[in-house]
Amino acid sequence: MCRTEHVAPARVAAYEPKWWHGIAGMNRGGAMNPPTWVDMDKAPGYTTQPHVAPEKMGVGHIATVLKGTFNPVGFAYSPNLVWLAIAAVAYVQCPMELDSEGARTLSWEYCLKRIQLHYAITISFYGFWTVAINVLGLASRPFPSQTEQGPPLSRFIHNVWYSMWGAAQASIWDLLCAYVFANGRVPYATDAEAFAPGVTGAITVLMILAVGELRNAHFFFAHVMIHLNFLYKWVHSLHHRNVSLDVWSGLCMHPVEHVYYYGGCGIVMFLGSFLGLSPFVVFWINIHTTLAAAAGHSGMEGAWQSEQFHTLHHAKFECNYGGSNVLDLVFGTCREKFGESQLYQGAWQEADTAADRNAEAKEQAKRIAERPFLRGGATLRGALWATQYNAVFDMACVAGLWTYFYCAMFAPEQIDLHGTFPIEVADGVSISAAAGVAALMAWFPPALGLLLIVIADKKSWRWPFHQWSAVRFVPFFLLANTAAALPVAVMAKYALDVAIAAH
C-alpha cells in the first residue's frame, strides 16, 4: 500500500531539473515525487519550506509573494493548471445556459443537471487520488502525522459522506450564481466579451490567475473563524477528526462549514456586480474550492499536490491556518516544518533530535504496516451527535435555517415572510426581507454557537486565541468574522432580491 521508504540520496544527486519538470505541479519530472526543495536526507516533513524560511520574513518577502499572484508562469507550474483545465472542460461541456428558462426559474431539470456535474467532478477527482495513493500505493514518504496506510472503513465512509455534503454545497452555490446572473441581479460579460482582446478580456485573465490567492486569503480568515471555540466545538471539530489524512478528509466538513468554505464564490459575485465578470470566473473559483481541498490532505510528501503546510496544521492544530504562508507570517501563526520551529509561537513544543526522529520513523513504519486501508467494519461511531447541544446546533442551523431560506426563496407565504419583514430599527431605517434572511444565513450559526458555548463549555469562546491581547485579537477577530460571513450574506441577498421580487 502506501510506501514508507525514503528515496536514496543518490537519486537526489542524479536529479537534473528540466524546464518542464514543474509544470502543473509535477515534481522532479513525475506526479508522485517530493517537491524539489525537499532534502531527501531528512525525514519527511522536516525540511524547511523555502517560502516560509525564517530569514525570509518581512515586508519585502510578502510583497514578492503577492507580486507572483498574477504571474502566469507561476500559475502554470502549480496544480492550478490542472484544476483550471478541469473547470474549463466542465464549463464548455456543461454550459450554465444563463439565457434559459431553467436558469431563470431554477427548474428541477436545470438543477439536476448542475448537481450531477458537481457530484461527477468531486467523485471522479477524489476517487482517482484515492486509488492512486491508498490502493496502488504510488505515493511515498508519509508525513510524521500519518499512522496508517489509509483510513479504516468506518472513517472512510464518514469522510466520503461529509464530502458529498460538500458537493451539494458546491451545487447550491453554482445554482444561486446562475439564478442571480440569469435574472440580471448581477451583470456579467458573455464568453465572447470575456475572452476577447480588450479591458474585459484583461480583467478576466487577471481574475482567473488571482483565484488561487483570493481563495487563500478568504480561507485563512474563514478558517480562523471556525477555529474559535464557539464554532470549532459544533462545526470544525468534525474536520479535525482526521489527523492521519486521506484525500477525502479534505472536503469532509460539517455542512455549516461548507457554507463558509465556498464563500469565495460570494466574493467573486460581489466583484462582478462592479466589474461585470465572466460566469466562468465564478465557476472556476467554485471548482477550485472543491478540488484544492484534496491538495492539503494527501498525507504524503511524495505525491502530486503534496502540502506540508496544511499537514502541519492538522498535526499541530494552532498554526498554518492559510492555504499559503503570507497571512500566517503576518499574524504569527506560521510553522515551517515538523520538529523544532523558529517561527511557531504557539504552545505545542517538541524535541527535534536525530535520535527522536529515528525512533519516530521506526514507530511510524510499524503503525502503518499494522493499519491497512479500509480495515475493520462499518459502525455508527462518529455519525451520532456527541452531546445534546450538538443536536440542537445541527437541527437549528442545518435543518431549520436552510428550510427557512428555501421557503424565503420559493414559498414565502409558508413562513409569513412579508408579515415579519421589513423590521423597523430606527426612524426611516428598516431591514428588508432579503437583508434579514441573508444576515440570518451568515451570522445565526456563530450566534447560536456562542450561546451554546456559554451554556455548555468551560473553555473560553476565544480559545485557542484566548491568550492573545485584546489589541491583537479584536482586529483579527473582526477580519475573520467579516471574511467568513459577509460573502455568505452577499450571495444570499442577491438570490433573495430576485426571488422576493418574483413573488
N, C-alpha and C positions, 0 to 999 in steps of 0.2 A: 504494500500500500504506500503511504507517504514515506519517502526515503529520509533517513536521518543523517546519512553520512555527509561529511564535509567534502567539498571538491578539493582535490590535491593542489597544493601551492604551485606545482609545476604547470598546471593548467593556466594559472594566473600569469605566470612568467611568459607563457607562449602566446597569450592573448594579444592580438594586434587589432585595435579598433579600426573599423571601416566607416565611411560616412553614412552608410545605410544601416548600420547595426542598431542605432537607437530609434529608428522610425517606428512610430505608433507604440513607443514604449517597449520595443523588443530589446532586451538587454544582451550584450555580448553576442549579438547575431542570432539569438534564439528567443523563443517565447517563455522558456522555463529556466532562465539563468538569473542569478542575482544581479542587481544593478552594478554598474562599473565602479562606483565609488566604494563598494564593499571590500574590506580587507578580508580575503579568503582564509588568512591565517588565524583570524579571530572567530570566536563562536558567533553564530547568527544573532544579530541584533546588537552586538557590542561595538560596531563601527559607528563613529560619529557621522551623522548625515552632514555633508559639506555645507548645505544651505542653512543649517542651524548650528554651525560650529560657534563656540563661544566668542572666538576672536572676530566673528563677522557681525556681531550685534551692533546696532547703531542705525541712525537715520539713513546713512549712505546705503547700507545693505538693503534696508526696507525699500528705499527708492528704486534700487536696482531690480528687486523682485517685482515691484509694481510696474516698472517700465516694461518688463518682459510679458505683461499681461496681453498686450496687443501684438506680440511677436509671432508671426505665422510660422517661423522656423521652429520655435519652441513648441508651438501647438502641434506641429507635425511630428515632433519627437516625443510625444506623450500619448497615453491611451485615449486622449480626447479625439484623436484622429479616427480611431475605430468606432468610438461611440457616435461621433458625428456621421460617419458613413452609415451606421445602422439607422440613425434618425432620418437621414436623407432618403434612404431606400424606403423606409416606412412611410415617410411623408409623401413620396411620389406614388407609391403603390396603393396607399390608402389615404387619399386626399381628404381634407377636412370638409370639403363641399359646403363652403360658407354661404353660397347663394341658394342652397337647397331649403325646402320647407322643413326637412328633418332637423337641420341645424337651428332654424329659427324657432321651432317648437319643441325641440328635444324629443322627437318621436321615439317610440320604443325600438323601431327598426334601426334608426340612426344611432341611438345609444348602444344597442347591442353590437354594432359593427365596431364602434370605438372601444368598447370594453374588451371585445375579442382581441383587438390589436394589442392593447397593453398587456393583457394576460399572455398572449403569444410571445411577445418580446421578453417579458420577465421570465417565463418558464424556460424558454429556449436558451437565453443567455446564462441564467444561473444553473440550469441543468447541464449545459456544456462544461462549465468550470467545475461543477461537482464531479462529473465523470472524469475529467482530466486530472484533477487533484486527488480526490478521495477514492475513486475506483481504479484508475490506471496508475496512480502514484507517480505522475510525471513531474510534480514539483519536488523541490529538495530544500534542505536546511530549514527545518521548523524553528520558529522563534521560541525563546525560552518559556513563554507562557503556554505553548502548545503541549498538551498532556495526553493526546490521543491521535489515532490515525484519522478519525472523523467522529462526529457526534454519535451517541447511541441512538437507537431507533426512536425512542420517545422524544428526545430533544430535536432530532431531525424533523419529525412530524411537527413538533412545536414551532420550529423555525420556518418551515415551509408554510404552515397555516397562517402565521402572522405576516409573512411576506406576501401572501395572497391578499391580505388586507391592504398591503402597500400597493399592489397592482390595482385594487379597487379605488384607492385614493388617487392614484395617477389618472385613472379613467375619469373620476369625478372632476378633477382639475381640468382635464382635457375638454370635457363636455361643457363645463361652465365657461371656459375661454371661448369655445366655438359659439356658444349661445350668445355671449356678450358681443363678439365680433359680428355674427350674423345679423344681430338686431341693431347694429350701429351704435351701441353704447360706447365702444372704444373704436376709434378709426384704425384702419390697417392698410398697409401697402400690398397690392396684389403681387404675385410672384414675378410678373413681367416688370413691375416697377422696382421691386426689391432687389432684383438681381441684374439690373441694367446699370451701365455706367452713369455716374452722377452722384449727387448728395445722398439720395435714398439708398443707392447701392452701397456707398461707402459706409453709411450708418449700419446697414445690415451686416456687412463683413465684420466691422468692429464689434458689433454686439455678439456675433457668433464666436469670435475669438475671446471675448470677455466673459462668456458664460461661466467658464470654469472658476475664475477668480471672483465673479459676482456670487456664485454659489458658495465659494469658500468663506466669503465674508458673512453671508447670511447664515451659513451653517455654524460658524463659530458662535455667533450671538444667540441663535436659536438653541444651540446645544448647551450653552451655558445656562440658558433659561430653564431648560428641562433638567439640569443637574442640581438646581436649587431644590432643597428638600421637599417643598410643597408640591412640586411636580415629579421629582425623582421617585418618591415613595410610591405614588399611584400610577406613574406613567413610565419613566425612563428605566426604572429598575428591571423591567421586563427585558429590555435590550441587553442589559448588563448581566443577565443570567448566563451569557456566553462569555467566558474568559478564554477558554480554548476555542478558537474560532473556526468557522467554515463559511463559505461564501453566502449561504442562506442567512447566516446570522446578521449580515449587513442590513437587510431590509426587514429583519424580524423586529418589529416595533409595536408598541401599543397603538391602537387606532388613533388616539388623540395625538400621539407623537407624529404619526404620518401627516396629520393636518398641517402641523408646523413645519415638518421636514420638506414638504412640497411647496412651501411658501414662496420660493424663488419665482414660481410662475406668477404670483401676485405682484412681485416687484417688476417683472418684465411687462405685465399688463399695465401697471401704473406708468412706467416709462413710455409705453406705447400710446397712452392717452395724450402724450405731448408730441411724440416723435412719429407716430403712425408706422409702427414696426411691422415687419412681415409676420404672419402667423407662424411661419417656420421657426422664428426665434423662440416663441413661446413653446412650441412643440419640442424644440431642441433642448431647452432647459428642463422640460418635463422628463424627457428620455435620459438626459444626463443625470438627473436626480435618481432615477431608477437604477441605472447601470453602475454609477460610481459607488453605490453602497457596497458592491461586491469588492471594490478595489482595496478597501481598508480592512478586509475580513478574510483574506485567504489563509492567514496564519503562517505563511511560508515566505522565507526570504528569497528563495529561488523559484519565483513564479511571476508570470506576467501580471501586471498591476499590483505587485508586491508593495506593501505600505507599512514600513516600520513605524512611521509617525503615529498612526492611529492604533496600531497594535499595542504600542506603549500605553495609549490611553486606556485600553481595555485591561491591560496588566496592572497599571499603577493608579488608574482612576482619576486623580485630580491633576491632570496635565493634558496637554495636546488636545484642546477642545476643537481646534480648527481643522479644516481639510488641508491647510498649508501652514507655514510657520509664522507668517508675518504678524498676525494679531496675537498669537501666543507669545511671541517675542515682546510685543508692545505691552501686554498685560502681565507678563511674568509668569506664564503658565506653561512654558515650553520645556520639554525634556528631549535631549538629542539622541539618547541611546539607553540600552539596558545597562545595569551596573551603576557605578558612581557617576553622577551628573554634575556638571559645572553650572548648568542653567536652572535646574529644577529648584523651586523654592517651597515646595510642599513638605508634608510631614513624612512621607514614605522614604526611608533610607535603607540601604542595603550594602553589604560588603561587595567589593569588586576586586578579588584577587584571582590569580591563575588557579589556585587550588580550589577556590569556591566554584569557579566556572567549570573546572573539570568534573568536580563532584556533581554539580548541577546537570551537566551534559549526560553523565552516566545514568543518573536517576531519571532524567527525562527520556532517554532512549528505552529504559526498562518500562516506564509507564506507557509509552506509546506502543511498544510491542505487545503489551498486555491488553490494549484497548482498541480493538478493530472497529472499523466503520460499521454503523448500524447494529451494534451489539445490543443484546437484551431485547426485551419485549416492549410493546406499547402500553403505556399506563396513562392515567389521567393526572398524574403529578405535574403541577405547573399549569394545568388547564383550569383549575378551580381557583376561586378567589382566596387570597391568603387571609384576609380579615373581612368583617362585615363592612368596614369602611371602604375597602377596595370595591366591593359590590355596589355600595352607594355611589361612589365616584363613577363607575362604569355605566350604571343604569342612568344616571343623570346626564353624563357628558357624551355618551355614545348613543344609547337608545333614545333618551329624552331629547337632547339638544338637536341631534340630527333629524329626528322626526319633526321637531318644531320647525327647523329650517326647510324641510321638504314641504310641509304644509304652508309655510310662508310663501314658498315659490309657486306651488301648484294648487293649493286648497286653502286659501287664507280664511275662508268662512269657517273652517273647522276649528280654528284657534282664535276666532274673533279678532283677527289682526287689526282691522280698521277700528275696532272698538277700543283696542289697547293703545294704539298709536294714532296721532302723534302725542308725545308726552311733553307737557309744558314744564320747562325747567327754570324759566325766568320770563320776565315781561318781554314778549316778542321773540323769545328763543324756545324752540321745541326740538324734540328728537323725532325724526321721521321713522316710519316703519322699517325702511331699508337700513337706515343707520343703526337703529336699535337692535334689530336682529343680527346685523353684521357684528356689532360690538359684543353681543352675547356669544356668537360663534368664536370670537377671538379671545375674549377675556373671562368668560364664565368658567372654563376649566381651571385656570390659575386661581380664580377667586374661591371656587369650591375646594380646590386642593389646599389652599391656605387655611380655610376654615377647618377642614378635617385634620390638618397637621396640629393646629392649636388644640383640638379636642383629643386627638389620639396619639400624639407622638411627643416625647420629651425633648427630642433634638430641636435645635433652632431651625426656623424656616429658612435661614440663610445658609445652613450647612450645605456644602463643605467650605463656604466662604465666610463663615461666622467669625473667623479671627481677623478678617480684614478690617481696617479702619473705615469709618463712615465716609471719609474723604475719598478713599479708594473704591469702596463698594458701591456707593449711591450712583455715580455716573455709569459704572459698569452694569449695574442692575437696570437702569433706565434704558441704556442702549440695548441690552439683551431683551428686555420686555418689548421694546418698540420693534426690533428686528424680527422677533418671533411672531408677535401677534398682529402687528399692523398690516402686513401683506395678506393675512387671512381675512381681516376686516375689509380691506380694499376689494378683494376679489368677491367676497360675499355681497358687498354693497352693489358692485357693478351688476351682478346677476339679479339681485333683488330689485334694483331700479327697473330693469327690463320686465321682470315677472309681474311686479306690482302694477306697473303701467298697463300691462296687457289685461289685467283684471279690472 
